[in-house]
């Protein structure tokens, strides 16, 4: 009509109820582009293994989880002998690097631990119904042996209260420590010998070098 403009702006309703410019694309009509195609890798099936190979793998994983023999691969014969000696006697590995500063620290720490280990060893021998001298020997002999064969710097070696109490009560059921003290002592030595044998066997089979 006269005086009126024929160019009227048409507002398109948007999805949220507000007016939207017709030149702007509606969000409802936007087309999402698919992501870029990714490379597909084919997964190969593991090779078939016999029962003997599976058993061998399980035994190796159980007794040699860290594969201690891998350090011998590709080494000359002389190097293998050195590595073998260091594997059985870890003291050969760290002793060449021992210094006077470490010795002074070890003396101080040894005196400190000895002031605690002496009365503790006597008490543990009393729990096991054994002579006090046995507790004294068990306080310093195992650390000396472990210094040669051990591979951990932080492991405490020696008698413990639970083991002493169990050993004494177990042997007392068979032999009276007051009536047959010699036989009781012999049985205690036999029990600790076999316990040490099994522990040493586990250490040789599953030793960890630091």
N, C-alpha and C positions, 0 to 999 in steps of 0.2 A: 504494500500500500504506500501512498504518498507519504513522504517524510520518514518512512521507516527503512531501515537498512535490511536488504535481502541477505546479507552475509551474517548469518547468526552462527555463533560458536556452539558447537554440539559437544556437550560434556558426556563422556562415557563413564558409567558407574564402575568404580573399582571394586575389588573384592572385599575391601574393608569398609565400604559404605561411603567413601569420600569420592569426590570428582577427580578425574584423572585426565590428563591431556591426551587427546587421541593420537598425537604423534609419538607418544611414549609407548613402548611395548608393554602390554599387560603381562603381569607376572604369571597369570594363569595360563597364558599362551606361550610362555618361554619354553624353549626346547633345550634341555640339558644335553651337552655334548658328552658322548661316552668317553671314559678315560682312555688314555693311550694304551695300545695293546702291549701286553707284557710278554716277555720271552718265556716260553714253556720249556722246562727241563725235564727230560725223561729220567725217571728213577729206575735204576737197574736192580734187578732182583739179586740177592746175595747168592754166591755160589753154593751149590749143594755140598754138605759135609757128611762124612760117615759118622757112625756112633763112636768109633775110636777117636776121631779127630775132635768131636764134641767133648768127650770125656777128658782128653788131653788138655783142651782149652780150659775146662772147668777146674781141673787140678792145678794148672798153672796160675789161674786167677785166684785160687784159694790159698796156695802155699807161697806163691811168688807174685803178690799183687803189684809190686813196684818194679818187677823185672830186674832184679839186681845183677843179672848176668849180661845186661846190655852194654855195660861199660867195658866188657872184655872183647866185644866184637871189633874186628879190624885192628887189634893191637898186636905188636910184636910179642914174642914169647917172653922176653925179659920183663916187658911192661905188664904182661898178664900175671907173672909171678909176684910182682910188686903190688898190683891191685888186689890179688888174692890174699896176700899177707895183711894188707890194710883192711880188707873186708872182715877177716877173722879177728885181727887185733887192731881196732881203730886207734889205739895209742900211737901206732906207727905213722898215722896220718897227721895228728895234731901235735905230737911231741917235738918235731923239728921246729915248729913255730912258737914253742913255749918260751916265755921271756922271764926275766928276773922280776919285772913288775907284777906279772901274774902270780909268780911264786910268793911274793910278799902278801898279796891279797888272799891267796889260798891259805897261808899260815894263819892269818888273822881269823878267817872264816873257819878254819879247822879247829882252832882253839875254842872258838865260840860254840861250835857244834859239839865238841867233845865235852864241854861243861854240862851240856844237856843229855848227851848220849850215854854217859857213864851211869848216872842214876836211873835213866830210862831203861837201859839194858838190864840192870839188876832187877828192876821192877817187872819187866817182861819175863825174865827167867823165873821169878817167883810165881807169876801167873801160870806158867807151864810146868810148875813143880820140878824145876831143874836147879842145879847149883848156880850160885851167882856168877861164878867164873864163866859159865856158858853164855850168860847174857853179855858179859864184857867182850868175849870173843865175837859174838854175833853183832856187836856194835861197830867194830873197826875192820874185821876181816872182809865182810861183803863189800864195803866201799873200796877197799884196796883191789879186790878182784874186779869189780865193775870199772875201775879206772883203766884197766887193761882191755877188757872185753866190751865195755859199754860204749854206746854211741850217742847218748843224750847228756847234755850238760845240766839239765834241770831235774833229773829224776833222783828222788831220795831212795836210797837202798838201805835196808836194815829190817830188824824185827818190828812187828806191829802188835798192838794189844789183842786184836780179834784173833789173829793167827795163833798167838801164844796161848790164849784162853781155850781155843778149840783143840789145839794139840794136847794141852794138859788134860782136859776133860775126856778126850777120846782115848788117850793111853791109860788114864786112871780106871777106865771101865775094864781093862784087861789085866793090868798089873798095878799093884799098890806101890806108890813111890816111897813109902816109908818102910815097907817090908822087903821089897826087892829094888833098891835104888839103882843097882848096876844094870839090871835087866831093863828097868824103866829108861835109863839113860841110853842104852843101846837101841831100844825101840825108837826113841826120839831122834837119834842120829840116822837110823834107817829111814824114817819118815821124811826128814829134811833132805836126805840124800836123793830120794826119788823125786821129791818136789823140785829140787834144784836141777835134776836131770831133765825133767819135762820142760822146765822153764828155759834151760839152755838150748834144748832142741827147738823150741818155738823161736828163740832168739836167732838161731842159725838159719832157720827157714824163712823168717819174716823180719830180718834185721833192717832198720832204716838208718842210713848214714847221714849225718848232719854236716 
